[in-house]
Amino acid sequence: MTSGPRIVEVRQNVLKHNDQVARELREQFHAAGVFVVSLVSSPGAGKTALLERTLTSLGQKYRPAALVGDLATQNDAARLARSRAPVKQINTGTLCHLEAAMVRSALEEWNLANLDFLFIENVGNLVCPSSYDLGEDLRAVLLSVTEGEDKPLKYPTIFNTADAAVITKVDLAEAVEFNREEAYKNIQAVRPGMRTIEVSSKSGAGFEEWIEFLVQQHYSPIL
Amino acid sequence: MHELSIAMSILELAEEEAERRGGVRVNAIHLKLGALSGVDKEALLSAYELATEQTAFAACQLVVEQIPIVVYCSKCEAERLIASIQLFECTECGTPSHNVVRGRELQVSALELGE
């Protein structure tokens, strides 16, 4: 034995436990034929409103359900229950993001084979959720027109790790002088090629495109 | 702010490895931290200090190696650095690319062990 310090290679991912659970979840989701979409945004960007209308629209032909992450309240789940889709709240306490194990335990009593779509609404936060794989097929990042066009530049990591962007509250675009061109430019700068869809959860504008996108991603994804 | 839970995960991992090697002392933990990992270096170092306070790891250093974002540029047919985290364009030819090759790392690469 030599004395003094020695260096040993470890090469272990810090989030290996989360990644492992996420991998197992993804396998379960695929086996059950359920398409899983996670929603991330800052607080108040309209995740719950988008989800409410999405569950109602998809519910006409498909079997959607939702898990809703929230720091403390049950308000979101109560709102979403009106869509009549199965909804479950995950209270994260002080945790600023969802982790794969929380998704797994929330799903314990559900039979995934009875679902076509599962939405996971993350805690309103544009920083922390980016590091955690939840086993989802698609991560959608929301940007409301009231937040300003430079959000993608301020939070490039979450935009870069997303698969689609949804611009919400477009019914307010004119009132807040939303610069559409600038917003698209910024989104494309941090995430080249990202599909971007504009919606108003209030008027329903853009929902046809959003729903069609989800259905197409589930049943005939273009790789 | 999730750096505290990341710091705890780093410590858990180091503890496991140290135990596996017969309960040796860990003098330093080497971490590869990608610019796209979603973890801030300064916040992580503060969180790490907090997490190790009055533990067996109090004297154990966290050595962070920052990894820049590298993409595969389809035009250059090569791995290239990007202009900045706010502009995913090849620094050589300006072609946008989302094919990230490096920069997502959040990995304990090595441990410095004592007696």
Interface residues (C-beta under 8 A of the other chain):
Chain A: S3 P5 R6 I7 V8 E9 V10 R11 Q12 N13 V14 L15 K16 H17 L95 C96 H97 V127 C128 S130 S131 L153 P156 T157 I158 N160 T161 Q188 A189 V190 R191 P192 G193 M194
Chain B: M1 H2 S5 I6 S9 I10 L13 E17 R21 N27 H30 L31 L36 S37 G38 V39 I85 Q86 L87 F88 E89 P96 S97 H98 V100 L106 Q107 V108 S109 A110 L111 E112 L113 G114 E115
